[in-house]
Amino acid sequence: MVEKRCPRLQRDGVYRWFSELPSPQRVEFLCGLLDLCIPLELRFLGACLEDLARKDYHSLRDSEIKANNPADLGSLTNLTDEVVRSKLLVSLALLGSAHREAAGVLFRTLTHIDSVINNYGLQLNEGRTGDEFLLLFTMASNHPAFSFHQKQILRQELTQIQNIMASTSKNPSTSTLDAMPTYSGCHKVHGP
């Protein structure tokens, strides 16, 4: 009843709730919303995003070239290194949707997460490490440059990371990661 009479109050609550979400959950939520949009809404939102992204074009141009170059991405393999994880996050953010070869390089790097956690004893609850991995795998599992099969595997890895963090965390807010529904991805997959 209050929602119908005070849509502004409801919208402000959603804005406040969204602004307090950690980055992986923000990405996941937005991808879920985009999946609910009709084609004309998506085209309009795409135009709005292009306009917003245009202001940062020149400052991100060199990083975007590297993010879409398989040779540059091939050197980013050490997931235990915080600098490498940071570069991978930037690369995923700037990876073009048609760059399948670059996505393949990223996929091979990211699917070594099991050995990284088990062999190096990487503690996902130390510092920002867990959050970085959650964001990496959330972005990758929703990115249109990856094939449907790759997204499925990345989604399984994301679920595994969430489970590890929830089982080893003393922080109750981490357990809310499992409460966040997961979606198949931002963009519908059209065959291989």
N, C-alpha and C positions, 0 to 999 in steps of 0.2 A: 504494500500500500504506500509506504513512504517512498519507495523507489519510483513509483509513477508520478508522485507529486514533486519529487526533488531529484530530477535526473542529474542536475549539476552536482549535488552532494554525492551521488553514486559514482559519477565520473571522477570526482576529486579523490574519492576513496580508492578507486582503481589506479589512478595515477600515483598516489602515495604508496600503495601496495607494490606496484611495479617498480618504482624508483628504489625500493628497499630490497628487491630481489638481487641475489648474486648474479653475475654476468651469465653463467651457464643456464640458469633458469630463465633469465630474460630472453636469451636467444631461443630456447626451447619454446617458451610461451609465444613469442612473436611468430615463429615458424608454424606453430599450431593455428594461430589466427590467420596467417596467410593462406593456409590450406582451406580455410573456411570461406575465403573470398571468391567471388565470381570473377570471370576473366576481365570484365571491364574495370572492376575495382582494382584488380592486380595491375592492369596497365596504368591506371591513374596513380596508384601507389608507386609503381616503378618510375614514373615521370617525376614524382615528388622526391624519391630517393636519388635519382640522377641529379636533380637540382641541388639537393643538400650535399651530395658527394663532390660536385663540381668545385666547390670552394677549396677543397683539400687536394685537388688533382695534382697540382705542381709539386706540392711538398711530398706526396706519396708516389710520384711517378717512378723514381728509381727503385723503390721497394716493390712496386707492382711489377716491374720488368723482372726482377729477381724472383718474385713469387710465382711467376708463370714460366720460368725457365727451369726445366728439369735438371740441367747441369748444376745450377746454383742450389737447388733444393737437395741434390744428392749429397752435399756436404753437411747437411743438418741431420745427423743421425744419432747423436748422443743425447738421448732423452733425459739423462741424469743431470745434464748441464742446464742451469737456469737460463742462460743466455740463448742457448739453442731452442729451448721451449718458447721463449719470448719471440724469437725469429719465426718459429713455426706458427705461432698465433697470428703474427702479422701476415705471414704467407697465406694462411687459410682465409684471413679477412680480405686479402687482395687477389686471391686466386679467381681467375675468370671461369665462368660456368662451362665454357667449351674446352678448357685446357685439361683434357683427359690424361695426357702423358704426364704432366706435372702432378696431377692428382694421384696417378699411379705411384710416383716416387714418394709422395707423402703417405700414401696408404702403406707401402712397404715399411716405411720408417715407423709409423704409428702401430703397426701390428706386431711389433717386437716388445710391446708393453709387458707381456707376461714375463719374458726373460729379464727385462729391466727391473721389475718389481722383485722377482724371485732371486735373481743372481746378484743384484746390487743391494738388496735389502732396502730399496727406496721406500721411505716412510711417507705415505700420502697425507698424513696428518701433521707433517712438519711444515711450518711456515705457509707459504702460498703454493707449495707443490701440488697438493690435492686439488685446489681450485684451478690451477693451471691445466692439470690433466683433465678435469671435468670440462673446462671450457674448450680445450683442444678436441676432445672426442665429441662434445655436443656440436661444435661447429662442423667437424668433419662428417659426422653422421647425418647432418642436415644439408650438406653442401651439394649443389647440383652437378658439380664436376665429377663426383664419384658415381660409379655405377650402382645399380640397385643392390647387387651382391656385396660390393664393398661397403655400402651403407649398413647393410645387415650385420656384417662382421664388426664394423666400427660401433654399431649400437650395442652389440654383445659385449664388446670391450668396455664401453661406457657403463653398462649395467654392472659389470664386474668391478670396475673402479668404485662405483657408488656403493656396492655391497662391502667392499674392503673398507671403505671410509666409514660406513655406518657401523660395521662390526668392531672397528678399532678405535672409534671416536668416543671421547668422553664428553664431547660437545653435543648437546641435544639438537642444535640447529642443523647439524650435518645430516641427521636422520630425516629431515624434511626433504632431502634430495630424492629419496625414494618415493615420497608422496607426490612428487611432480609427475604428472602423466607424461609418457613419452609418445611421440608421434613418428610416423614413418619418414618425415622429412619435409622441408620447406616446399619442395617442388615435386610434383608427381613425376614418377620415373616412366620414361617412354622407351622401353626396351634397351638392349645393350648397345 
